[in-house]
Amino acid sequence: MDTTINIGSLIETKLKELRMNKSELGQKLGNISPFNTGREDMPCNLLIKVSLILEHDFFSYYSEKLPVHIQQNTISRTKDVQRIEQLEKQLADCKEKNSYLKKINELLEKKG
């Protein structure tokens, strides 16, 4: 299985699509010199910055190289996290409603 990805070439393609040059990308990254797209790989922290600036998920090219069962596990975990977040929000809403109901109940008991 070939896992080679020339990330520099993919970034260069995206730059052309956005009509942005290497100097502009370099400046947005806080560099004086133009961004070097001649590299085949780069550190993750730099790749995430480039992904954010160009609004493109360059990590997906690496994910596509993973076997299907690993990709499915990732999707499953993502759905689990989303479900947990949804349930946490529902729980917070229920706690807030419960607090209001307790206050109403206390007021009714004082009145009655």
C-alpha positions in Angstrom: 0.0 0.0 0.0 1.5 3.3 -1.1 1.1 5.9 1.7 3.1 8.6 0.1 1.5 12.0 0.0 3.2 15.1 -1.4 1.4 17.6 0.8 3.4 20.6 -0.7 1.9 19.8 -4.1 -1.6 19.6 -2.7 -1.1 23.0 -0.9 0.2 24.5 -4.1 -2.9 23.3 -6.0 -5.2 24.8 -3.4 -3.2 28.1 -3.6 -3.8 28.2 -7.3 -7.5 27.5 -6.8 -7.8 30.4 -4.4 -5.6 32.6 -6.5 -3.2 33.1 -3.6 0.5 33.0 -4.0 3.2 31.5 -1.7 4.2 34.9 -0.4 0.7 35.7 0.8 0.5 32.3 2.6 3.9 32.9 4.1 2.8 36.3 5.4 -0.4 34.9 6.8 1.7 32.3 8.6 3.9 35.2 10.0 6.9 34.5 7.8 8.9 37.0 5.8 9.7 34.5 3.1 7.3 32.8 0.7 5.8 29.4 1.9 7.8 26.5 0.6 5.5 24.1 -1.3 8.4 22.0 -2.4 8.2 19.8 0.7 6.7 16.4 0.7 5.8 16.5 4.4 5.6 19.0 7.2 4.9 19.1 11.0 1.3 18.8 12.0 1.2 22.1 13.8 2.2 23.9 10.6 -0.2 21.8 8.5 -3.1 22.7 10.8 -2.2 26.4 10.4 -2.2 26.1 6.6 -5.5 24.2 6.7 -7.1 27.0 8.8 -5.8 29.7 6.5 -6.7 28.0 3.3 -10.0 26.6 4.8 -9.2 23.1 3.6 -8.7 19.8 5.5 -5.3 18.7 4.3 -5.3 15.9 7.0 -8.1 14.2 5.0 -5.5 13.1 2.4 -3.8 11.1 5.1 -7.0 9.7 6.5 -7.9 8.4 3.0 -4.8 6.2 3.2 -6.0 4.4 6.3 -7.8 1.0 6.0 -11.6 1.2 6.0 -12.1 -0.3 9.4 -9.9 2.5 11.0 -11.9 5.1 9.1 -15.2 3.7 10.3 -13.9 3.6 13.9 -13.1 7.3 13.6 -16.5 8.1 12.2 -18.1 6.1 15.0 -16.1 7.9 17.7 -17.1 11.2 16.1 -20.8 10.3 16.2 -20.4 9.2 19.8 -18.8 12.5 20.8 -21.6 14.4 19.0 -24.2 12.3 20.9 -22.5 12.9 24.2 -22.5 16.7 23.6 -26.2 16.5 22.7 -27.0 14.6 25.9 -24.9 17.0 28.0 -26.9 19.9 26.6 -30.2 18.1 27.3 -29.0 17.4 30.8 -28.1 21.1 31.4 -31.6 22.1 30.1 -33.3 19.6 32.4 -31.3 20.9 35.4 -32.3 24.4 34.6 -36.0 23.5 34.3 -35.8 21.5 37.6 -34.3 24.5 39.3 -37.3 26.6 38.1 -39.8 24.0 39.2 -38.3 23.8 42.7 -38.6 27.6 43.0 -42.2 27.5 41.8 -42.9 24.7 44.2 -41.4 26.6 47.1 -43.4 29.7 46.3 -46.6 27.7 46.1 -45.9 26.0 49.5 -45.3 29.5 51.1 -48.5 30.8 49.6 -50.6 27.8 50.6 
